Amino acid sequence: MAVPFYRHALSPACSERVAGVLASPFLTSGPQGARVEARLQAFFGVPHAKLTSSWTQGAVATLLALGIGPGDEVIVPAMTFAATANVVRLVGAAPVFVDVDPATLLIDRRQVAAAVTPRTRAVIPVHLYGQMVDILALRRLLPPAVRIIEDAAHCFEGRRDGRRPGQDGDAAIFSFYATKNVTCGEGGAVVTTDPDLAAALVQTVLHGMSAGAAQRFQGGTYRHWDIARLGTKANLPDLLAVLLEPQIDGIEAQLVRRERLCARYEAALADTPFTWPVIEAGAVSARHLFPIHVPGGRRDAVLQALGRAGIGATVNYRSVPSLTLYAASGTIPDLPVSRRWGEGTLSLPLFPDLRDEEQDEVIAVLRAQIPAIEAPAIEVPAALRREEPALV
Ligand SMILES: *Cc1c(COP(=O)(O)O)cnc(C)c1O
């Protein structure tokens, strides 16, 4: 039985919502997006939300709005999707990588504190796999001027100690990419409690213009716009925004299904050599992904076996400093927790509508790989072993 890595839950019935936008004069950002932004403000308990065309564009707009650029440093974890670091490069600043905690795979707060220099303008903690970083604890370790920009691409519904993304950081950025827990194909959002950042974002998501397309004709007469700062083009059209609202309504029910599936994986794999991240007391994970670690250098072999059996599995992620763009700079120190996790991890199919028999198939194929993982390495007789020259 083939099992896809992800199956989205949007249906042709959504086309009625899109048709509603097509019947209105507004195709790009307008009243539908504004409704969703109000929903996001209520959901996250923050006064400002801005829909964006992706996490990446939302992050670029946020960094521009904070005036972060050449000469500045931004601290990022080595274990994340490359976009977390790429956006820092895109605005001309320098990403500074730190390692992650071996149990949770979340950014190591002490290493963040140790990496702060006079050039540090921000940290981008990543709520990896859906588990929120302890933002209040991170804040206590940082100088007040250092901004916290939460990468909440995996963490729409996750929370920690009753706090949600965006409440304690300077901003939290979400992704509505095709495989994320809430999706409109491509999209994102920035939420913040900071009125100055919110005001600047309105401009940096739209070229840096002083008045958006929706406001230009306000009052019936044309108003000139100006560009006083550099912006990107990051706004989300209503055609896509209209798909989000029903998913926000249903997100808690979906989380219950994700949690049940994760508990099934954990029970079925408890007696195996596979391991997975620890979820700390007080954290409610959004359960975006179910990654495991395959020991013994067998990750790629297991990935291939899953692939041959028709099971969709991916790698989230190889450590960012190991990717050619970053490795080629030759200046990033070894961050062993991220490197080792990145060399051994793979993610299993996980989505609310995954059927039990599909999940059982994934588990069976995975368990069939265990003998090969546990087989002892072939012993080379001492007589054939070439003596390594002693290093002195
Ligand atoms: C998906 C993802 C992003 C990028 O999101 P886009 O909307 O595709 O730009 C950034 N960070 C993490 C951790 C992600 O998983």
The ligand as a MOL file (V3000), in Angstrom:
LIG
                    3D

  0  0  0     0  0            999 V3000
M  V30 BEGIN CTAB
M  V30 COUNTS 15 15 0 0 0
M  V30 BEGIN ATOM
M  V30 1 C 8.4210 25.9670 5.5450 0
M  V30 2 C 9.4120 26.6510 6.4290 0
M  V30 3 C 9.8770 27.9350 6.1670 0
M  V30 4 C 9.6000 28.6380 4.8640 0
M  V30 5 O 8.2620 28.8360 4.6310 0
M  V30 6 P 7.7780 29.3860 3.1910 0
M  V30 7 O 6.3610 29.7840 3.4390 0
M  V30 8 O 7.9070 28.2540 2.2250 0
M  V30 9 O 8.6450 30.5280 2.8460 0
M  V30 10 C 10.6920 28.5500 7.0890 0
M  V30 11 N 11.0540 27.9340 8.2250 0
M  V30 12 C 10.6610 26.6750 8.4960 0
M  V30 13 C 11.1140 26.0390 9.7750 0
M  V30 14 C 9.8510 25.9910 7.6010 0
M  V30 15 O 9.5080 24.7200 7.8300 0
M  V30 END ATOM
M  V30 BEGIN BOND
M  V30 1 1 1 2
M  V30 2 1 2 3
M  V30 3 2 2 14
M  V30 4 1 3 4
M  V30 5 2 3 10
M  V30 6 1 4 5
M  V30 7 1 5 6
M  V30 8 2 6 7
M  V30 9 1 6 8
M  V30 10 1 6 9
M  V30 11 1 10 11
M  V30 12 2 11 12
M  V30 13 1 12 13
M  V30 14 1 12 14
M  V30 15 1 14 15
M  V30 END BOND
M  V30 END CTAB
M  END
